[in-house]
Structure formats: structure tokens, C-alpha cells
């Protein structure tokens, strides 16, 4: 029997409680304490990138990618909340989906991915 999925994502934060509240308020993820998030079934990409990639900031070892539904509505809500949402046509890929990027309050790049139906 092998690995069946990602069991958790653990990371350091300067303000864990504040960051957990931000994720819950703006993305609907209850990240407080050791809460369990039951996500919808779907694809998860596990992909090491070259050390010199420019796909995400050079000062970060990793980037969070979240599968979403209704990317346009989510982006509009984030923008209304004062969160900068970056969209680039070259990020969208036929057969894969559409993408946008935001950053959490501690500077982590978050890629929002709406898979193609």
C-alpha cells in the first residue's frame, strides 16, 4: 500500500491565530489549531520545480495552490476585501484550467486554480 493523499500542510507563521482567521474569512478554510478540513475529491498536483524557477518568488521554497469553483466571483470578493488579485492570460491553460494569484498577510503566494470542467 502506498501514499493515498496529502494528510496535512504545516507551516510556520509569525501570527498563527491572525493568519488562521485570514484564511477562514477570505478563503473559507478553517485553519485554526489542529482542525481537520474535509476537501472535495479532485486532482492534487505534486510537482518539484527547478531551484531557479520564476513561477513563484525566489525567497520561498513552496507555493500553495488551492482548487476553487467560481474563480471570477472569488476574485471579485477578494478584491472587494482589499486583497490584490493577479491574473495573467498566459497562466490559463486549455484542458487544465484558469489561475489567479494572491498573497496571504505573511507574503505566501497562493495560486487559485479553477480546473476546466
QUINOR-V740082 format. One record per residue. N is the residue number from 1. PHI is phi in whole degrees, 0 to 359 (NA if undefined). PSI is psi in whole degrees, 0 to 359 (* if undefined). OMEGA is omega in whole degrees, -180 to 180 (NA if undefined). Layout:
n=N phi=PHI psi=PSI omega=OMEGA
n=N phi=PHI psi=PSI omega=OMEGA
//
This chain:
n=1 phi=NA psi=135 omega=-179
n=2 phi=250 psi=196 omega=178
n=3 phi=293 psi=138 omega=-178
n=4 phi=248 psi=356 omega=179
n=5 phi=161 psi=177 omega=177
n=6 phi=277 psi=126 omega=-176
n=7 phi=268 psi=346 omega=180
n=8 phi=180 psi=164 omega=176
n=9 phi=227 psi=117 omega=-175
n=10 phi=238 psi=132 omega=-179
n=11 phi=209 psi=156 omega=180
n=12 phi=281 psi=150 omega=177
n=13 phi=214 psi=144 omega=176
n=14 phi=291 psi=325 omega=-179
n=15 phi=228 psi=79 omega=-175
n=16 phi=304 psi=318 omega=-178
n=17 phi=293 psi=316 omega=179
n=18 phi=296 psi=319 omega=179
n=19 phi=293 psi=319 omega=177
n=20 phi=299 psi=319 omega=179
n=21 phi=295 psi=321 omega=178
n=22 phi=298 psi=314 omega=179
n=23 phi=297 psi=321 omega=179
n=24 phi=291 psi=315 omega=-178
n=25 phi=295 psi=313 omega=-170
n=26 phi=263 psi=336 omega=-178
n=27 phi=238 psi=356 omega=178
n=28 phi=75 psi=17 omega=180
n=29 phi=260 psi=119 omega=177
n=30 phi=278 psi=98 omega=-175
n=31 phi=254 psi=17 omega=-178
n=32 phi=282 psi=138 omega=177
n=33 phi=58 psi=225 omega=179
n=34 phi=249 psi=44 omega=-179
n=35 phi=292 psi=153 omega=179
n=36 phi=256 psi=131 omega=-180
n=37 phi=252 psi=113 omega=176
n=38 phi=271 psi=110 omega=-176
n=39 phi=263 psi=162 omega=177
n=40 phi=290 psi=148 omega=176
n=41 phi=295 psi=144 omega=179
n=42 phi=168 psi=180 omega=-177
n=43 phi=288 psi=146 omega=172
n=44 phi=232 psi=126 omega=-180
n=45 phi=265 psi=129 omega=176
n=46 phi=241 psi=106 omega=-171
n=47 phi=217 psi=108 omega=171
n=48 phi=294 psi=139 omega=178
n=49 phi=251 psi=158 omega=175
n=50 phi=300 psi=147 omega=-179
n=51 phi=300 psi=336 omega=-179
n=52 phi=256 psi=21 omega=180
n=53 phi=299 psi=149 omega=172
n=54 phi=250 psi=15 omega=-180
n=55 phi=291 psi=331 omega=173
n=56 phi=215 psi=166 omega=-171
n=57 phi=305 psi=140 omega=-177
n=58 phi=295 psi=337 omega=-179
n=59 phi=274 psi=6 omega=180
n=60 phi=241 psi=140 omega=179
n=61 phi=275 psi=342 omega=-177
n=62 phi=208 psi=165 omega=177
n=63 phi=225 psi=140 omega=178
n=64 phi=273 psi=130 omega=175
n=65 phi=243 psi=125 omega=-180
n=66 phi=244 psi=130 omega=174
n=67 phi=286 psi=134 omega=-178
n=68 phi=227 psi=161 omega=169
n=69 phi=244 psi=141 omega=178
n=70 phi=71 psi=53 omega=-177
n=71 phi=304 psi=318 omega=-178
n=72 phi=297 psi=316 omega=179
n=73 phi=294 psi=318 omega=178
n=74 phi=297 psi=315 omega=179
n=75 phi=300 psi=318 omega=179
n=76 phi=296 psi=318 omega=179
n=77 phi=294 psi=320 omega=178
n=78 phi=295 psi=316 omega=178
n=79 phi=299 psi=317 omega=179
n=80 phi=298 psi=332 omega=179
n=81 phi=274 psi=4 omega=178
n=82 phi=87 psi=14 omega=179
n=83 phi=263 psi=125 omega=-180
n=84 phi=290 psi=128 omega=178
n=85 phi=246 psi=124 omega=180
n=86 phi=255 psi=130 omega=177
n=87 phi=233 psi=138 omega=175
n=88 phi=224 psi=128 omega=-179
n=89 phi=305 psi=326 omega=-178
n=90 phi=290 psi=345 omega=176
n=91 phi=284 psi=331 omega=-178
n=92 phi=286 psi=137 omega=-176
n=93 phi=230 psi=119 omega=176
n=94 phi=304 psi=136 omega=-179
n=95 phi=86 psi=346 omega=-180
n=96 phi=246 psi=307 omega=178
n=97 phi=144 psi=192 omega=-178
n=98 phi=247 psi=152 omega=-174
n=99 phi=226 psi=153 omega=171
n=100 phi=214 psi=162 omega=179
n=101 phi=230 psi=143 omega=171
n=102 phi=225 psi=175 omega=174
n=103 phi=230 psi=140 omega=176
n=104 phi=283 psi=173 omega=-177
n=105 phi=300 psi=341 omega=179
n=106 phi=260 psi=8 omega=174
n=107 phi=92 psi=3 omega=179
n=108 phi=289 psi=128 omega=175
n=109 phi=289 psi=132 omega=177
n=110 phi=238 psi=120 omega=177
n=111 phi=266 psi=128 omega=177
n=112 phi=259 psi=123 omega=-175
n=113 phi=239 psi=118 omega=173
n=114 phi=258 psi=101 omega=-179
n=115 phi=302 psi=147 omega=177
n=116 phi=293 psi=139 omega=-178
n=117 phi=294 psi=* omega=NA
//
